[in-house]
Amino acid sequence: MSITTAAPSAEATRARIADVAEQLFRTMGYQKTAVADIARELGMSPANVYRFFASKSAINEAITARLLDSVAVKLERIAEADGSAEARLHAIGQELLSSSMSLFFHEKRMHDMVSAAMGEHWGVIHTYIGRFITLLTRVIADGMAAGEFAPGDAAAGAQVVKACTMIWHHPAMLAECMQNMERTPSEMSGDLTQAMALLVAGLKRGSR
């Protein structure tokens, strides 16, 4: 009796291509990695890679979506945890900074990849921002319901928090502070703590 081995599903093959591409992006850099390099590492032809991804840019989109999803999941867990809304907002800010520093600067090549995605695949970034706004809205609404924050529009408050903390998680802005303004990670964390304290004070006071 012969035993046949099922071929990998299209989804499994796409995931394998993305895994290998991410590894090469981390070691060689996004700009220097060609689809031919990815195919060679996988032991397949470039034409076969193109069966699953239309371009290197499409592979980048898939990897960026996966990386940003991992960040969003961490933030959502904090938003859903026990504790005061104020404490959760501070924790979300610090986790966001930590994740951004790790993703964008501890591995400079990944920073380049995500930056490219921001220019080429805004849909992926838009989805991530939408999740970020949703979790902020939830925490602020919890704070309003508990009497921590003044009554108001939680969604509008979330937009303000997002806009005021952009410098700590936007790749270009974070790079500007870290490199040109020579801010250390500790200084960036301290700056964020002060900014979040002001935002929380505003939420407690309300728009009066």
QUIQUIQUI-V751039 format. One record per residue. N is the residue number from 1. OMEGA is omega in degrees with one decimal (NA if undefined). D_CENTER is the distance of its C-alpha to the mean C-alpha in whole Angstrom. Layout:
BEGIN
<<N	OMEGA	D_CENTER> <N	OMEGA	D_CENTER>>
END
This chain:
BEGIN
<<1	-179.0	50> <2	178.8	47> <3	180.0	44> <4	178.7	41> <5	-178.2	37> <6	177.3	35> <7	178.4	33> <8	177.4	29> <9	178.5	28> <10	-179.7	26> <11	179.5	22> <12	179.1	23> <13	176.8	24> <14	179.8	21> <15	179.4	19> <16	177.7	21> <17	-180.0	21> <18	179.6	17> <19	-178.5	17> <20	178.8	20> <21	179.2	18> <22	178.3	15> <23	179.3	18> <24	177.1	20> <25	-178.9	17> <26	-175.0	16> <27	-176.9	20> <28	-174.5	22> <29	-177.1	19> <30	-175.3	17> <31	-174.8	20> <32	-178.8	23> <33	177.3	22> <34	177.0	24> <35	177.8	24> <36	177.2	28> <37	179.9	26> <38	-179.5	24> <39	-179.6	27> <40	-179.7	29> <41	-179.6	27> <42	-176.4	27> <43	177.9	31> <44	-179.6	31> <45	174.7	31> <46	179.7	29> <47	179.5	31> <48	175.8	30> <49	-178.5	26> <50	173.7	26> <51	-175.3	28> <52	177.6	24> <53	-176.4	22> <54	-175.3	23> <55	173.3	22> <56	178.4	20> <57	178.7	18> <58	175.7	17> <59	178.2	17> <60	179.3	14> <61	-179.1	13> <62	180.0	13> <63	179.5	11> <64	178.5	8> <65	-179.6	8> <66	179.7	9> <67	-179.4	6> <68	176.2	3> <69	-179.8	6> <70	176.1	7> <71	-178.1	5> <72	179.1	6> <73	178.3	9> <74	-179.0	10> <75	179.9	10> <76	177.7	12> <77	177.6	14> <78	-179.0	15> <79	-176.9	16> <80	-176.7	18> <81	174.9	20> <82	178.5	23> <83	-178.2	24> <84	176.6	24> <85	179.4	22> <86	-179.4	22> <87	179.9	21> <88	177.7	18> <89	177.6	17> <90	-178.9	17> <91	177.2	16> <92	179.7	13> <93	-177.6	13> <94	177.3	13> <95	178.5	11> <96	178.6	8> <97	-179.3	10> <98	179.7	11> <99	-179.3	8> <100	179.0	7> <101	-179.0	11> <102	-176.8	11> <103	-170.3	8> <104	-171.6	10> <105	175.3	13> <106	175.7	15> <107	-173.8	14> <108	-178.2	15> <109	177.6	15> <110	174.4	12> <111	179.1	11> <112	-179.4	14> <113	-179.8	12> <114	177.5	9> <115	177.7	11> <116	179.6	14> <117	179.5	11> <118	178.5	11> <119	-172.3	15> <120	-173.1	16> <121	-176.9	14> <122	-179.9	13> <123	178.3	13> <124	179.7	10> <125	-179.7	8> <126	178.2	11> <127	179.1	10> <128	179.4	7> <129	177.7	8> <130	177.7	11> <131	179.2	10> <132	178.8	9> <133	-179.1	13> <134	-177.7	14> <135	175.2	14> <136	179.0	15> <137	-179.9	18> <138	-177.9	19> <139	-179.9	19> <140	177.1	21> <141	176.1	23> <142	179.9	24> <143	177.6	25> <144	-179.6	27> <145	-178.3	29> <146	-178.8	29> <147	176.6	31> <148	-178.2	28> <149	177.8	27> <150	177.3	30> <151	179.7	30> <152	-178.6	28> <153	-176.4	25> <154	-179.5	22> <155	177.5	20> <156	177.3	21> <157	179.2	21> <158	178.4	17> <159	179.3	17> <160	179.3	19> <161	179.0	16> <162	-178.3	13> <163	-176.0	15> <164	179.4	17> <165	-176.0	14> <166	-175.6	12> <167	-177.4	14> <168	178.4	12> <169	173.1	8> <170	-174.5	9> <171	-176.4	10> <172	-179.3	14> <173	179.2	14> <174	178.3	13> <175	179.3	15> <176	-179.4	18> <177	-175.4	18> <178	-173.0	18> <179	-174.3	21> <180	179.1	23> <181	174.8	23> <182	175.7	23> <183	178.2	21> <184	176.1	21> <185	179.2	18> <186	178.8	21> <187	178.0	21> <188	178.4	18> <189	178.0	18> <190	177.4	21> <191	-179.5	20> <192	178.5	17> <193	178.8	20> <194	179.4	22> <195	179.9	20> <196	178.1	19> <197	178.0	23> <198	179.3	24> <199	178.4	22> <200	177.5	23> <201	177.6	27> <202	178.2	26> <203	179.1	25> <204	-178.5	28> <205	-176.2	30> <206	-178.1	29> <207	-179.6	30> <208	NA	34>>
END
